[in-house]
Amino acid sequence: MIKLYGVPASRAFRCLWMLEEIGLDYEHEPINFTDETKTPSYKKLNPNGRIPTLVDGDTVLWESMAINLYLAAKYDGGLQPKSVEDLGHAYKWSFWAMTEVEKPLVDLMFHRSIFPEGQRDHKIADNAWKALETPLGIIDDALRDRTYLVGDSFTVGDLNPASVLSWLKLAKADLSSWPNLEAWFGACLSRPAAVKARKR
Ligand SMILES: N[C@@H](CCC(=O)N[C@@H](CS)C(=O)NCC(=O)O)C(=O)O
C-alpha cells in the first residue's frame, strides 16, 4: 500500500491533497518536521530529513511536486494532463511555483502571521509581498480567459501551483487585485479533496 509521511500542516499537504483527489487507499504517517524527520530509519527513506516522503512499493520519493507529478502519471484519477504539451505546462507551473513563488511566500507567511509579533520583521514581509506581485500577476493573466491553468479540467497542473500558493491564506494576503487568481484559488482550495487533506 502507498504510504505518505508528513503532517498536513506542512508541504505534505500538497501530496495528501493529491492522494485524496485520486481516491487511492493509502496509509498516512503524520510525522512532524521536528525530531521525527531526523531518525536514522526515516533518513534512510529521505536523506534530507524532511517531509513529505512517499513510499509506493519499492519506489521511495521525496520532493512534493515530483511526488504529485508521479502520482498523476501512474494513477491518473483525472489529474494527469491529456497531452504531452499539457504535461509540459504542468511541469512549467510546478517548477515555477517552487522557484518563483515559494521563497517569498514563506517569508511573507512567517513575518506576517506565523511568528509572534515581536519576532516579525515587517521589512522582510513587505519585500516578500513586493516580490510576489509579479508571479501573482502572471497567474492572473494566464487565467484571464480560462478556468484551469492547464487543459480544460482540474489537473496536477492546477493542484501543484495552488498547493504552493495555499500559504497565501495563512499569510492573510489580499488577492483582490488579481480577481482571476482569487477565483481560481478559492475554487481549488475548496475542492472536497483539499478540505479532507487539511483534516488528515
Ligand atoms: N522541497 C521540499 C521541501 C520539504 C520541506 O522543507 N519540508 C519541511 C516541512 S514543510 C521540513 O520537513 N522541514 C524540516 C527540516 O527542514 O528540518 C518539498 O517540496 O518536498
The ligand as a Gaussian input file, in Angstrom:
#p B3LYP/6-31G(d) Opt

LIG

0 1
 N       11.410000      20.913000      -1.457000
 C       10.870000      20.037000      -0.464000
 C       10.864000      20.755000       0.863000
 C       10.423000      19.875000       2.021000
 C       10.477000      20.640000       3.337000
 O       11.273000      21.592000       3.502000
 N        9.649000      20.216000       4.293000
 C        9.652000      20.828000       5.617000
 C        8.258000      20.845000       6.212000
 S        7.159000      21.877000       5.310000
 C       10.526000      20.013000       6.559000
 O       10.416000      18.821000       6.582000
 N       11.372000      20.686000       7.344000
 C       12.171000      20.021000       8.326000
 C       13.589000      20.479000       8.287000
 O       13.956000      21.244000       7.376000
 O       14.323000      20.077000       9.168000
 C        9.469000      19.581000      -0.892000
 O        8.774000      20.364000      -1.552000
 O        9.069000      18.440000      -0.595000

